[in-house]
Amino acid sequence: MQFDDNYWMRRALELATLARNEGEIPIGAIIVHNERIIGRGWNRVEQLRQPAAHAEMFAIGEAAATLGGRRLLECTLYSTLEPCVMCTGAIVLARIPRLVYAAADLKAGACRSLYEIADDPRLNHRCSIRSGILADESATMLKDFFRRLRSV
């Protein structure tokens, strides 16, 4: 059975919900290889008190361990929010050929909004990018989270 980008992004949104339920910014990420999730992550910055504990970083680490190497060829990374500079750098270093993200991040996005690192022709690796998949659901979850946070 062939799954589409909406299906996989829904799996990433499930992880964003997990992050939200743990009091974290609701961002989730998965890495898919041969129609199978090989890496999962959700934000754990507050829980672990580590600024690098982003969803994409956990997904990349788990995927690399699953495949037994640092190059994640023939993989797609799905993230519920446009990756930041750090995460986009890791995507490039892992040689992930395809990135799909839901909502744009106008304040820190490094794939289209502020920077275009993932497909910068000056780098030795670029990935194709698809954005906007289930963007409304992701953006609503983020807005609701920050609205509740500010009201406390």
C-alpha positions as CSV (number, residue, x, y, z in Angstrom):
1,M,0.0,0.0,0.0
2,Q,1.3,3.4,-1.0
3,F,0.9,6.2,1.6
4,D,0.8,9.9,0.7
5,D,2.3,13.0,2.3
6,N,-1.0,13.7,4.2
7,Y,-0.9,10.3,5.8
8,W,2.7,10.7,7.0
9,M,2.1,14.3,8.2
10,R,-0.8,13.0,10.3
11,R,1.7,10.7,12.0
12,A,4.0,13.7,12.7
13,L,1.0,15.7,14.0
14,E,0.4,12.8,16.5
15,L,3.9,13.4,17.9
16,A,3.2,17.1,18.0
17,T,0.2,16.4,20.2
18,L,2.4,14.2,22.4
19,A,4.8,17.2,22.8
20,R,1.9,19.5,23.6
21,N,0.6,17.1,26.2
22,E,4.1,17.1,27.8
23,G,4.0,20.9,28.0
24,E,6.4,21.3,25.0
25,I,6.0,23.4,21.9
26,P,3.9,21.1,19.8
27,I,6.2,20.1,17.0
28,G,6.6,16.5,15.7
29,A,8.8,14.9,13.1
30,I,9.2,11.5,11.4
31,I,11.5,10.1,8.9
32,V,10.1,7.6,6.4
33,H,12.2,5.1,4.4
34,N,10.5,2.5,2.1
35,E,7.0,3.3,3.4
36,R,8.1,2.7,7.0
37,I,8.8,5.2,9.8
38,I,12.4,4.7,10.9
39,G,12.7,7.9,13.1
40,R,10.4,9.8,15.4
41,G,10.8,12.9,17.4
42,W,8.9,15.6,19.3
43,N,10.1,18.7,21.0
44,R,11.6,18.0,24.5
45,V,13.5,21.3,25.0
46,E,11.9,22.1,28.4
47,Q,11.8,18.5,29.6
48,L,15.5,17.8,28.9
49,R,16.6,21.5,29.4
50,Q,18.5,21.2,26.2
51,P,18.2,23.9,23.5
52,A,19.0,21.3,20.8
53,A,16.2,18.9,21.8
54,H,14.1,19.6,18.7
55,A,11.8,17.1,17.1
56,E,13.8,16.8,13.9
57,M,17.1,16.1,15.8
58,F,15.5,13.1,17.6
59,A,14.0,11.8,14.4
60,I,17.3,12.1,12.5
61,G,19.2,10.4,15.4
62,E,16.7,7.5,15.6
63,A,16.7,7.1,11.8
64,A,20.5,7.0,11.6
65,A,20.6,4.3,14.3
66,T,17.9,2.3,12.5
67,L,19.7,2.4,9.2
68,G,23.1,2.0,10.8
69,G,24.7,5.1,9.3
70,R,24.7,8.9,9.2
71,R,23.5,9.2,5.6
72,L,19.7,9.0,5.3
73,L,19.5,8.4,1.6
74,E,16.1,7.6,0.1
75,C,14.3,9.1,3.1
76,T,11.7,11.8,3.6
77,L,11.6,13.9,6.7
78,Y,8.1,15.2,7.7
79,S,7.9,18.0,10.2
80,T,4.9,19.9,11.5
81,L,6.8,23.2,11.4
82,E,9.4,24.5,9.0
83,P,12.8,23.5,10.4
84,C,15.1,26.0,12.1
85,V,18.7,26.7,11.1
86,M,20.1,23.9,13.4
87,C,17.6,21.3,12.2
88,T,18.0,22.2,8.5
89,G,21.8,21.9,8.9
90,A,21.3,18.4,10.3
91,I,19.0,17.5,7.4
92,V,21.6,18.6,4.9
93,L,24.4,16.8,6.8
94,A,22.3,13.6,6.9
95,R,21.8,13.9,3.1
96,I,18.0,13.6,3.5
97,P,16.8,14.0,-0.1
98,R,13.3,15.2,0.6
99,L,11.7,17.4,3.3
100,V,8.0,17.9,3.8
101,Y,6.7,20.4,6.4
102,A,3.3,21.7,7.4
103,A,3.4,25.3,8.7
104,A,5.9,28.0,7.8
105,D,7.9,29.5,10.6
106,L,8.1,33.2,9.8
107,K,10.4,33.8,12.8
108,A,13.0,31.0,12.5
109,G,12.3,29.0,9.3
110,A,15.4,28.0,7.5
111,C,13.9,26.3,4.4
112,R,11.9,29.1,2.9
113,S,10.7,31.8,5.3
114,L,14.0,33.4,6.5
115,Y,16.7,31.3,4.8
116,E,16.9,28.7,2.0
117,I,19.5,26.4,3.5
118,A,18.0,23.0,2.5
119,D,18.2,23.8,-1.3
120,D,21.1,26.3,-1.4
121,P,23.0,25.5,-4.5
122,R,26.3,26.5,-2.8
123,L,26.1,23.4,-0.5
124,N,27.1,19.9,-1.5
125,H,23.7,18.5,-0.8
126,R,20.2,19.9,-1.4
127,C,16.9,18.4,-0.8
128,S,13.6,18.9,-2.5
129,I,11.0,20.7,-0.3
130,R,7.2,20.5,-0.1
131,S,5.4,22.7,2.3
132,G,1.9,23.4,3.4
133,I,0.8,19.8,4.0
134,L,-1.8,20.0,6.8
135,A,-0.5,23.5,7.6
136,D,-3.8,24.7,9.1
137,E,-3.9,21.9,11.6
138,S,-0.3,22.4,12.6
139,A,-0.6,26.2,12.8
140,T,-3.8,26.0,14.9
141,M,-2.1,23.6,17.4
142,L,0.8,26.0,17.7
143,K,-1.4,29.1,18.1
144,D,-3.6,27.4,20.7
145,F,-0.5,26.3,22.6
146,F,1.0,29.8,22.8
147,R,-2.4,31.4,23.5
148,R,-2.8,29.1,26.6
149,L,0.8,29.7,27.6
150,R,0.3,33.5,27.6
151,S,-3.0,33.2,29.6
152,V,-1.3,31.4,32.5
